[in-house]
Amino acid sequence: MRRSKTIEKLKNNELVKICSMGHFLPFYVAHAADAGFDAIWLDTEHRAWDVRELQAVYAYCHQYDIDCMLRPASIDKVTLYRHLEDGAAGMLVPHVNDVDRAVYLRDSLKFPPLGERGIDGVGQDNGFQFSDANEFTSQANQNTFLICQIETPEAVANAEAIIATEGVDGVFVGPGDLQLRITKNNADFTLEEAIEKVAALCQQYGKAWGLPVGDVETGKKRYQQGARLLAYGGEFVALVNMLNENSRGMDEMLS
């Protein structure tokens, strides 16, 4: 079974370098791996994906040895663990607001004794090979991960119970959704205070945490706060920036 780079980095308290992808761009997988990224945050929450496209991306991730960190569109139990069978390295699950959701996700994604994931054993995650069930399930539990997203005031209030849940490998603050809900609900804390709370709880329970960052200085700040799951950049922003830069360049050609 392929070893997860995300899990290996977290075991060593090293930064997990994450980039995002929301469109079917096979070449992007190869170049992200070549650039030194450990994981691709594959977004199916906000982007449309065909099942066969996802299976192809998982295969490319295995070929180029980079983790696929899937943000799923559905949390149906069977759908979730099929993504792992098809080759996803782990899940980045949005809107985990309470411990009941965290436990449900753990049970869906982990084999006994941690959870209740159904066993097949002949998917891409096991090299399409039959093997000893005990060995396979143990290796799968060790090399797949569950990251819960903290994106609401309710999730911040329940952060300790979520983070403490056995089988939850870490949490990921969603600053966009969380800031929106802090503002709209007149919450009595700021986004920065929420991040500080998550950081302190993760240190207390020995769990990983992170978030997306928009610039190097912010990334340095979050790393110094203990964040080891940092997402920086993706194909959408890169392509938009490239188009704007090239358009300005063509305007200069006329001057």
C-alpha positions in Angstrom: 0.0 0.0 0.0 1.2 3.5 -0.9 2.4 5.4 2.2 0.7 8.8 2.8 3.1 11.7 2.6 0.7 13.8 4.7 0.8 11.3 7.5 4.6 10.9 7.3 5.1 14.6 7.5 2.8 15.1 10.4 4.5 12.3 12.3 7.7 14.2 12.1 6.0 17.6 12.8 6.9 18.8 9.3 5.0 21.1 7.1 2.6 19.4 4.7 2.7 21.4 1.5 -0.8 21.5 -0.1 -2.0 23.0 -3.3 -5.6 23.0 -4.5 -7.2 21.8 -7.7 -10.9 22.0 -8.7 -10.8 21.1 -12.4 -9.8 18.0 -14.3 -6.2 18.9 -15.3 -4.1 15.7 -15.3 -0.9 17.6 -16.1 -1.3 19.6 -12.9 -0.9 16.5 -10.7 2.5 15.7 -12.3 3.7 19.3 -12.0 2.5 19.7 -8.4 4.4 16.6 -7.4 7.5 17.7 -9.3 7.3 21.1 -7.6 7.5 19.4 -4.2 4.0 19.5 -2.9 2.9 16.7 -0.6 -0.8 16.8 -1.3 -3.4 18.1 -3.7 -6.6 19.4 -2.1 -9.1 18.2 -4.6 -12.3 20.2 -4.3 -15.6 18.4 -5.2 -17.6 20.5 -2.7 -17.7 23.5 -5.1 -16.7 22.0 -8.4 -18.4 19.4 -10.6 -16.6 16.1 -11.1 -17.5 12.9 -12.9 -16.7 9.7 -11.0 -14.4 8.5 -13.7 -12.5 11.8 -13.7 -11.9 11.4 -10.0 -10.7 7.8 -10.4 -8.3 9.1 -13.1 -6.9 11.8 -10.8 -6.4 9.3 -8.0 -4.5 7.1 -10.4 -2.3 10.1 -11.5 -1.7 10.9 -7.8 -0.4 7.3 -7.2 1.7 7.4 -10.4 3.4 10.7 -9.4 3.5 9.9 -5.6 1.4 12.8 -4.2 -1.5 12.5 -1.8 -5.0 13.3 -3.0 -6.7 15.2 -0.1 -10.3 15.0 -1.2 -12.9 17.5 -0.1 -16.0 15.4 -0.7 -19.4 16.6 -2.1 -21.3 14.0 -0.1 -20.7 12.4 3.3 -22.7 9.3 2.5 -20.8 6.5 4.2 -20.3 4.2 1.2 -19.5 7.0 -1.1 -16.8 8.2 1.3 -14.9 5.0 1.6 -15.2 4.3 -2.1 -13.1 7.3 -2.7 -10.4 5.7 -0.5 -10.8 2.4 -2.4 -10.3 4.3 -5.6 -7.1 5.9 -4.3 -7.7 9.0 -2.3 -5.2 9.4 0.5 -7.6 11.1 2.9 -10.5 13.4 3.4 -10.8 17.1 4.1 -14.5 17.2 5.1 -16.4 20.5 5.2 -18.7 21.9 7.9 -18.0 19.5 10.7 -19.9 21.3 13.4 -20.1 18.8 16.3 -18.6 15.6 17.7 -21.4 13.5 16.4 -20.4 14.4 12.8 -16.8 13.8 13.6 -17.5 10.3 15.0 -19.7 9.5 12.0 -16.9 10.4 9.7 -14.4 8.4 11.7 -16.7 5.4 11.6 -17.1 5.8 7.8 -13.4 6.1 7.0 -11.6 3.9 9.5 -11.7 0.1 9.7 -12.3 -1.6 13.1 -11.4 -1.2 15.8 -11.4 2.6 15.1 -14.5 2.6 12.8 -16.9 0.7 10.7 -15.6 1.1 7.1 -16.7 -1.7 4.8 -13.9 -3.9 3.4 -13.3 -4.7 -0.3 -9.5 -4.9 -0.4 -9.0 -5.1 -4.2 -9.2 -1.4 -5.1 -6.4 0.9 -6.2 -5.6 1.6 -2.5 -4.4 -2.0 -2.3 -2.9 -2.2 -5.7 -5.9 -4.2 -7.0 -4.5 -7.2 -5.1 -6.0 -9.6 -2.7 -4.1 -9.6 0.6 -4.5 -10.6 4.3 -7.5 -8.6 5.6 -5.9 -7.9 9.0 -2.7 -6.5 7.3 -4.6 -4.5 4.7 -7.0 -2.9 7.2 -4.2 -2.0 9.6 -2.2 -0.4 6.8 -5.2 1.4 5.5 -5.9 2.9 9.0 -2.3 4.0 9.2 -2.1 5.5 5.7 -5.5 7.3 5.3 -6.4 10.5 7.1 -9.5 12.4 8.3 -9.2 16.2 8.5 -12.4 18.0 9.8 -13.0 21.6 8.7 -13.9 24.2 11.3 -16.1 26.7 9.5 -18.9 27.9 11.8 -19.2 29.4 15.3 -20.9 26.1 16.3 -17.8 24.2 15.2 -15.6 26.6 17.2 -17.7 26.1 20.3 -17.4 22.3 19.8 -13.7 22.4 18.7 -12.4 20.6 21.7 -14.7 17.6 21.3 -14.1 17.4 17.6 -10.3 17.6 18.0 -10.2 15.1 20.8 -12.1 12.5 18.8 -10.0 9.3 18.2 -9.5 8.8 14.5 -9.7 12.5 13.7 -6.1 13.2 12.4 -6.5 17.0 12.4 -8.7 20.0 11.7 -8.6 22.7 9.0 -10.0 26.2 9.6 -12.1 27.5 6.7 -11.5 31.2 7.1 -13.9 32.3 4.3 -17.0 30.5 5.7 -16.0 31.1 9.3 -15.5 34.8 8.8 -18.8 35.1 7.0 -20.7 33.4 9.8 -18.9 35.3 12.5 -20.0 38.5 10.9 -23.5 37.5 10.0 -24.2 36.0 13.4 -22.5 38.7 15.4 -20.3 36.2 17.2 -18.5 37.3 20.3 -15.1 36.3 19.0 -12.9 37.2 16.0 -11.5 34.9 13.3 -8.1 35.3 14.8 -9.3 34.3 18.2 -10.9 31.2 16.7 -7.7 30.3 15.0 -5.8 30.7 18.3 -8.3 28.5 20.1 -7.9 25.7 17.5 -4.1 26.0 17.6 -4.1 25.7 21.4 -6.4 22.7 21.4 -4.5 20.9 18.7 -1.3 21.4 20.7 -3.1 20.1 23.8 -4.4 16.9 22.1 -1.4 16.3 19.8 -3.4 16.8 16.6 -2.5 18.6 13.4 -4.2 21.8 12.1 -4.0 24.2 9.2 -5.8 26.4 6.8 -5.3 28.0 3.4 -3.0 31.1 3.2 -2.9 33.8 0.6 0.7 35.0 1.0 4.1 34.0 2.4 4.0 36.2 5.4 0.7 34.8 6.6 2.0 31.3 6.0 5.0 32.1 8.2 2.7 33.4 11.0 0.5 30.3 10.9 3.5 27.9 10.8 4.9 29.7 13.9 1.5 29.2 15.5 1.8 25.4 14.9 0.0 25.0 11.6 1.4 22.0 9.7 -1.3 21.7 7.1 -0.9 24.8 4.8 -2.6 25.2 1.5 -1.0 27.8 -0.7 -2.1 28.4 -4.3 -4.0 26.5 -6.9 -4.8 26.2 -10.6 -7.7 28.7 -10.6 -5.7 31.6 -9.1 -2.6 30.8 -11.1 -4.5 30.8 -14.4 -6.4 34.0 -13.6 -3.1 35.7 -12.6 -1.4 34.4 -15.8 -4.3 35.7 -18.0 -4.2 39.1 -16.4 -0.4 39.3 -16.7 -0.5 38.2 -20.3 -3.2 40.7 -21.2 -1.2 43.5 -19.6 1.8 42.4 -21.6 -0.1 42.5 -24.8 -1.3 46.0 -24.0 2.4 47.0 -23.5 3.1 45.7 -27.0 0.8 48.5 -28.3 2.7 51.2 -26.5 
